[in-house]
Amino acid sequence: MPDRAPQPVDRQLPTDEARDLISLVRDIARREIAPRAAEEEDAGRFPREVFGLLSRSGLLGLPYDPAHGGGGQPYEVYLQVLEELAMARLTVGLGASVHTLACHALADYGTEEQRARHLPAMLGGGLLGAYCLSEPSSGSDAASLRTKAVRQGDEWVVTGTKAWTTHGGVADFCTVFARTGGEGPRGITAFLVPGDAEGLSASPPERKMGMKGSPTAQVHFDGVRVADARRLGDEGQGFAIALSALDSGRLGIAACATGVAQAALDEAVAYATERRQFGGRIADFQGLRFLLADMATRVEAGRALCLAAARLRDAGRPFSKQAAMAKLLCTDGAMKVTTDAVQVLGGYGYTADFPAERYMREAKALQIVEGTNQIQRMVIARHLVGPGTG
């Protein structure tokens, strides 16, 4: 069964421009994304043409400076765009979030010359990015990464393997973190690497339980030469750059989780009002009404925390703790809401004829990516009581 068109969410948007932007996104989602989402996910088909459309429509550079091709939108608006995209298809919403993450190092830490040279194509020129931090032996412990970059004159030679890379094998550029100094976080540097660089290759995509249309792959750097002009920030600054990007990226994941949860809630409500048993709608049974009420409350609570964190970011205030909280609450909430949606649909919820089971499989990934929810709890606790000893 094709996915239902996403139902409009009653949004509090700050400007007429933002309202027009959401209307554009909803139109694209309804016409170009949702009708093919189930079929393409089942086939494991990556919707590159959709990302081309998003780029041409100015939707892949929303939170960045218009002087370099960005949309100049606050994070409060950008996250609601991600939610709308994820409601239609998580592969698209998450892909847009990862692309924004991949642009962060250049936009925030690159020189003016680097930004002028590379950002316009990255933000609105049809390119798609990947973020290369995790490795086979260093997932949550990113400071122990082993990929090395050795300087040779005006170039760096990068050797190593990155893992769990969204858009691995299809990205046009990669933001790569490699060790240029000693052990630990202070020996890591960031680089902007072209996707077609000699010596760069990708393994076949991982076989995942969900998000089959989004390629996740190991990316191999076999003596890849990168000009020093593509180094982002100072030598040894890479780990701080990575953490800064992840604070914002976690808000993107929270928004995507809210979108998936909203889609599952909409599916459950629609089914409950259409399905009749024992002479009436199943939506009239108190037990199911309470379940739907709890689902809706989780969605709204997650959305509110996510946007509150975004407003802190937009105001230039610290938001790392709130970003971790939003990622934790929204993704745990999405897992619960999607599981409950399957329950509402009963046996039909367990079949691929309805999208509820796909939403449940997709929600699980969001509890893991860009810092597992156990890591989020560590981040939150660190803000509350300081560094731990174990």
Stockholm file with secondary structure:
# STOCKHOLM 1.0

chainA/1-390         MPDRAPQPVDRQLPTDEARDLISLVRDIARREIAPRAAEEEDAGRFPREVFGLLSRSGLLGLPYDPAHGGGGQPYEVYLQVLEELAMARLTVGLGASVHTLACHALADYGTEEQRARHLPAMLGGGLLGAYCLSEPSSGSDAASLRTKAVRQGDEWVVTGTKAWTTHGGVADFCTVFARTGGEGPRGITAFLVPGDAEGLSASPPERKMGMKGSPTAQVHFDGVRVADARRLGDEGQGFAIALSALDSGRLGIAACATGVAQAALDEAVAYATERRQFGGRIADFQGLRFLLADMATRVEAGRALCLAAARLRDAGRPFSKQAAMAKLLCTDGAMKVTTDAVQVLGGYGYTADFPAERYMREAKALQIVEGTNQIQRMVIARHLVGPGTG
#=GR chainA/1-390 SS CCCCCCCCCCCCCSSHHHHHHHHHHHHHIIIIIHHHHHHHHHHTCCCHHHHHHHHHTTCSSTTSCGGGTCCCCCHHHHHHHHHHHHHHCHHHHHHHHHHHHHHHHHHHHSCHHHHHHHHHHHHHSSCCEEEECCBTTBSSCGGGCCCEEEEETTEEEEEEEEEEEETTTTCSEEEEEEECSSSSGGGEEEEEEETTCTTEEECCCCCCSSCTTSCEEEEEEEEEEEEGGGEESSTTCHHHHHHHHHHHHHHHHHHHHHHHHHHHHHHHHHHHHHCEETTEEGGGSHHHHHHHHHHHHHHHHHHHHHHHHHHHHHTTCCCHHHHHHHHHHHHHHHHHHHHHHHHHHGGGGGSTTSTHHHHHHHHHHHTTTTSCHHHHHHHHHHHHHCCCCC
#=GC SS_cons         CCCCCCCCCCCCCSSHHHHHHHHHHHHHIIIIIHHHHHHHHHHTCCCHHHHHHHHHTTCSSTTSCGGGTCCCCCHHHHHHHHHHHHHHCHHHHHHHHHHHHHHHHHHHHSCHHHHHHHHHHHHHSSCCEEEECCBTTBSSCGGGCCCEEEEETTEEEEEEEEEEEETTTTCSEEEEEEECSSSSGGGEEEEEEETTCTTEEECCCCCCSSCTTSCEEEEEEEEEEEEGGGEESSTTCHHHHHHHHHHHHHHHHHHHHHHHHHHHHHHHHHHHHHCEETTEEGGGSHHHHHHHHHHHHHHHHHHHHHHHHHHHHHTTCCCHHHHHHHHHHHHHHHHHHHHHHHHHHGGGGGSTTSTHHHHHHHHHHHTTTTSCHHHHHHHHHHHHHCCCCC
//
